[in-house]
Amino acid sequence: MQEMKRPDDTPISAAVLVALIERPAGPAIIFTRRTMTVATHKGQISFPGGTAEPGDTSPIDTAQREAREEIGLDPAHVQFIEYLPQVFTHTGFVVTPVLARIETAPEYALQHDEVEQVFEVPLAYLRAAGTLEIRETLFGDTAFTDYRSTTDEGVIWGMTGRILYELLERL
């Protein structure tokens, strides 16, 4: 696994957009599948997002910029709701999940070198009993809680699973 920590061990700031989109059958959450050519987390399901850049003034800026770059989501259609709890990763990132509402159906435009697919999962499905699996897992010598949800598009796990769990607990 690629080590991303800074030499001084300060975490690298990042943000992801946890976007609730209004659909006729009820709200859904937007997810992406990473390509097999990205440096890390190949083929994994994630939220749009990434590392903060110098011009970003807040995690909202980072999440919106990354969502525009990765899936073509217009920031004008993103309505901020709140921040979810930050997640610290073993690779040296501190990730701020930005919960937002999307009321206008987006026209997705994928950045194909990073994103293989964008898809939506109905919130009602994710909230259904038995959909989310919680288990203790070892990573090297460290035990951690692993949150997983299986969808038609694959398994949501890792940091994305942890953020999804936090969201579902709040709703």
Contacts in CASP RR format, 6 or more apart in sequence:
PFRMAT RR
TARGET T0000
AUTHOR 0000-0000-0000
METHOD contacts of the structure
MODEL  1
MQEMKRPDDTPISAAVLVALIERPAGPAIIFTRRTMTVATHKGQISFPGG
TAEPGDTSPIDTAQREAREEIGLDPAHVQFIEYLPQVFTHTGFVVTPVLA
RIETAPEYALQHDEVEQVFEVPLAYLRAAGTLEIRETLFGDTAFTDYRST
TDEGVIWGMTGRILYELLERL
1 40 0 8 1.000
1 91 0 8 1.000
2 39 0 8 1.000
2 40 0 8 1.000
2 91 0 8 1.000
3 91 0 8 1.000
4 12 0 8 1.000
4 40 0 8 1.000
4 91 0 8 1.000
4 92 0 8 1.000
4 93 0 8 1.000
5 12 0 8 1.000
5 91 0 8 1.000
5 92 0 8 1.000
6 12 0 8 1.000
6 92 0 8 1.000
11 88 0 8 1.000
11 92 0 8 1.000
11 93 0 8 1.000
11 94 0 8 1.000
12 51 0 8 1.000
12 52 0 8 1.000
12 92 0 8 1.000
12 93 0 8 1.000
12 94 0 8 1.000
13 51 0 8 1.000
13 52 0 8 1.000
13 59 0 8 1.000
13 62 0 8 1.000
13 93 0 8 1.000
13 94 0 8 1.000
13 96 0 8 1.000
14 49 0 8 1.000
14 50 0 8 1.000
14 51 0 8 1.000
14 52 0 8 1.000
14 62 0 8 1.000
14 93 0 8 1.000
14 94 0 8 1.000
14 95 0 8 1.000
14 96 0 8 1.000
15 49 0 8 1.000
15 50 0 8 1.000
15 52 0 8 1.000
15 59 0 8 1.000
15 60 0 8 1.000
15 62 0 8 1.000
15 63 0 8 1.000
15 66 0 8 1.000
15 95 0 8 1.000
15 96 0 8 1.000
15 97 0 8 1.000
15 98 0 8 1.000
16 46 0 8 1.000
16 47 0 8 1.000
16 48 0 8 1.000
16 49 0 8 1.000
16 50 0 8 1.000
16 63 0 8 1.000
16 66 0 8 1.000
16 95 0 8 1.000
16 96 0 8 1.000
16 97 0 8 1.000
16 98 0 8 1.000
16 160 0 8 1.000
16 163 0 8 1.000
17 30 0 8 1.000
17 47 0 8 1.000
17 48 0 8 1.000
17 49 0 8 1.000
17 63 0 8 1.000
17 64 0 8 1.000
17 66 0 8 1.000
17 67 0 8 1.000
17 73 0 8 1.000
17 78 0 8 1.000
17 98 0 8 1.000
17 100 0 8 1.000
18 29 0 8 1.000
18 47 0 8 1.000
18 84 0 8 1.000
18 97 0 8 1.000
18 98 0 8 1.000
18 99 0 8 1.000
18 100 0 8 1.000
18 163 0 8 1.000
18 167 0 8 1.000
19 29 0 8 1.000
19 30 0 8 1.000
19 47 0 8 1.000
19 48 0 8 1.000
19 67 0 8 1.000
19 73 0 8 1.000
19 78 0 8 1.000
19 100 0 8 1.000
19 101 0 8 1.000
19 102 0 8 1.000
20 27 0 8 1.000
20 28 0 8 1.000
20 29 0 8 1.000
20 81 0 8 1.000
20 99 0 8 1.000
20 100 0 8 1.000
20 101 0 8 1.000
20 102 0 8 1.000
20 123 0 8 1.000
21 27 0 8 1.000
21 28 0 8 1.000
21 29 0 8 1.000
21 30 0 8 1.000
21 101 0 8 1.000
21 102 0 8 1.000
21 103 0 8 1.000
21 105 0 8 1.000
21 106 0 8 1.000
21 120 0 8 1.000
22 101 0 8 1.000
22 102 0 8 1.000
22 103 0 8 1.000
23 120 0 8 1.000
23 122 0 8 1.000
25 122 0 8 1.000
25 124 0 8 1.000
26 122 0 8 1.000
26 123 0 8 1.000
26 124 0 8 1.000
27 122 0 8 1.000
27 123 0 8 1.000
28 120 0 8 1.000
28 121 0 8 1.000
28 122 0 8 1.000
28 123 0 8 1.000
29 120 0 8 1.000
29 121 0 8 1.000
29 123 0 8 1.000
29 126 0 8 1.000
29 164 0 8 1.000
29 167 0 8 1.000
30 47 0 8 1.000
30 48 0 8 1.000
30 71 0 8 1.000
30 73 0 8 1.000
30 102 0 8 1.000
30 118 0 8 1.000
30 119 0 8 1.000
30 120 0 8 1.000
31 45 0 8 1.000
31 46 0 8 1.000
31 47 0 8 1.000
31 118 0 8 1.000
31 119 0 8 1.000
31 120 0 8 1.000
31 121 0 8 1.000
31 153 0 8 1.000
31 156 0 8 1.000
31 160 0 8 1.000
32 45 0 8 1.000
32 46 0 8 1.000
32 47 0 8 1.000
32 48 0 8 1.000
32 70 0 8 1.000
32 71 0 8 1.000
32 115 0 8 1.000
32 116 0 8 1.000
32 117 0 8 1.000
32 118 0 8 1.000
32 119 0 8 1.000
33 43 0 8 1.000
33 44 0 8 1.000
33 45 0 8 1.000
33 46 0 8 1.000
33 115 0 8 1.000
33 116 0 8 1.000
33 117 0 8 1.000
33 118 0 8 1.000
33 119 0 8 1.000
33 153 0 8 1.000
34 41 0 8 1.000
34 42 0 8 1.000
34 43 0 8 1.000
34 44 0 8 1.000
34 45 0 8 1.000
34 46 0 8 1.000
34 114 0 8 1.000
34 115 0 8 1.000
34 116 0 8 1.000
35 42 0 8 1.000
35 43 0 8 1.000
35 112 0 8 1.000
35 113 0 8 1.000
35 114 0 8 1.000
35 115 0 8 1.000
35 116 0 8 1.000
36 42 0 8 1.000
36 43 0 8 1.000
36 116 0 8 1.000
37 113 0 8 1.000
38 113 0 8 1.000
38 114 0 8 1.000
40 91 0 8 1.000
43 116 0 8 1.000
44 157 0 8 1.000
44 160 0 8 1.000
45 151 0 8 1.000
45 153 0 8 1.000
45 154 0 8 1.000
45 155 0 8 1.000
45 156 0 8 1.000
45 157 0 8 1.000
45 160 0 8 1.000
46 159 0 8 1.000
46 160 0 8 1.000
47 97 0 8 1.000
47 160 0 8 1.000
47 163 0 8 1.000
48 63 0 8 1.000
48 66 0 8 1.000
48 67 0 8 1.000
48 70 0 8 1.000
48 71 0 8 1.000
48 73 0 8 1.000
48 115 0 8 1.000
49 62 0 8 1.000
49 63 0 8 1.000
49 66 0 8 1.000
49 67 0 8 1.000
49 70 0 8 1.000
50 62 0 8 1.000
50 63 0 8 1.000
50 66 0 8 1.000
51 62 0 8 1.000
51 93 0 8 1.000
52 59 0 8 1.000
52 62 0 8 1.000
53 62 0 8 1.000
53 65 0 8 1.000
55 61 0 8 1.000
56 62 0 8 1.000
56 65 0 8 1.000
59 83 0 8 1.000
59 96 0 8 1.000
59 98 0 8 1.000
60 80 0 8 1.000
60 98 0 8 1.000
62 96 0 8 1.000
63 96 0 8 1.000
63 98 0 8 1.000
63 100 0 8 1.000
64 73 0 8 1.000
64 75 0 8 1.000
64 78 0 8 1.000
64 98 0 8 1.000
65 75 0 8 1.000
67 73 0 8 1.000
67 75 0 8 1.000
67 78 0 8 1.000
68 74 0 8 1.000
68 75 0 8 1.000
69 111 0 8 1.000
70 110 0 8 1.000
70 111 0 8 1.000
70 114 0 8 1.000
70 115 0 8 1.000
71 106 0 8 1.000
71 108 0 8 1.000
71 109 0 8 1.000
71 110 0 8 1.000
71 111 0 8 1.000
71 115 0 8 1.000
71 118 0 8 1.000
72 106 0 8 1.000
72 107 0 8 1.000
72 108 0 8 1.000
72 109 0 8 1.000
72 110 0 8 1.000
72 111 0 8 1.000
73 102 0 8 1.000
73 106 0 8 1.000
73 108 0 8 1.000
74 106 0 8 1.000
77 102 0 8 1.000
77 103 0 8 1.000
77 104 0 8 1.000
77 106 0 8 1.000
78 100 0 8 1.000
78 101 0 8 1.000
78 102 0 8 1.000
79 100 0 8 1.000
79 101 0 8 1.000
79 102 0 8 1.000
79 103 0 8 1.000
80 98 0 8 1.000
80 99 0 8 1.000
80 100 0 8 1.000
81 99 0 8 1.000
81 100 0 8 1.000
81 101 0 8 1.000
82 99 0 8 1.000
83 96 0 8 1.000
83 97 0 8 1.000
83 98 0 8 1.000
83 99 0 8 1.000
84 96 0 8 1.000
84 97 0 8 1.000
84 98 0 8 1.000
84 99 0 8 1.000
84 163 0 8 1.000
84 166 0 8 1.000
84 167 0 8 1.000
84 170 0 8 1.000
85 97 0 8 1.000
85 166 0 8 1.000
86 94 0 8 1.000
86 95 0 8 1.000
86 96 0 8 1.000
86 97 0 8 1.000
87 94 0 8 1.000
87 95 0 8 1.000
87 97 0 8 1.000
87 159 0 8 1.000
87 162 0 8 1.000
87 163 0 8 1.000
88 94 0 8 1.000
88 95 0 8 1.000
89 95 0 8 1.000
89 159 0 8 1.000
90 139 0 8 1.000
90 142 0 8 1.000
95 159 0 8 1.000
95 163 0 8 1.000
97 163 0 8 1.000
97 166 0 8 1.000
97 167 0 8 1.000
99 167 0 8 1.000
108 118 0 8 1.000
110 116 0 8 1.000
110 117 0 8 1.000
110 118 0 8 1.000
117 153 0 8 1.000
119 153 0 8 1.000
121 151 0 8 1.000
121 153 0 8 1.000
121 156 0 8 1.000
123 171 0 8 1.000
125 131 0 8 1.000
125 151 0 8 1.000
126 132 0 8 1.000
126 149 0 8 1.000
126 164 0 8 1.000
126 168 0 8 1.000
127 168 0 8 1.000
127 171 0 8 1.000
131 149 0 8 1.000
131 150 0 8 1.000
132 147 0 8 1.000
132 148 0 8 1.000
132 149 0 8 1.000
132 164 0 8 1.000
132 165 0 8 1.000
132 168 0 8 1.000
133 147 0 8 1.000
133 148 0 8 1.000
133 149 0 8 1.000
133 150 0 8 1.000
134 145 0 8 1.000
134 146 0 8 1.000
134 147 0 8 1.000
134 148 0 8 1.000
134 165 0 8 1.000
135 145 0 8 1.000
135 146 0 8 1.000
135 148 0 8 1.000
136 143 0 8 1.000
136 144 0 8 1.000
136 145 0 8 1.000
136 146 0 8 1.000
137 143 0 8 1.000
137 144 0 8 1.000
137 145 0 8 1.000
137 146 0 8 1.000
145 162 0 8 1.000
146 157 0 8 1.000
146 158 0 8 1.000
147 157 0 8 1.000
147 158 0 8 1.000
147 161 0 8 1.000
147 162 0 8 1.000
147 164 0 8 1.000
147 165 0 8 1.000
148 155 0 8 1.000
148 156 0 8 1.000
148 157 0 8 1.000
148 158 0 8 1.000
148 161 0 8 1.000
149 155 0 8 1.000
149 156 0 8 1.000
149 157 0 8 1.000
149 161 0 8 1.000
149 164 0 8 1.000
150 156 0 8 1.000
156 164 0 8 1.000
END
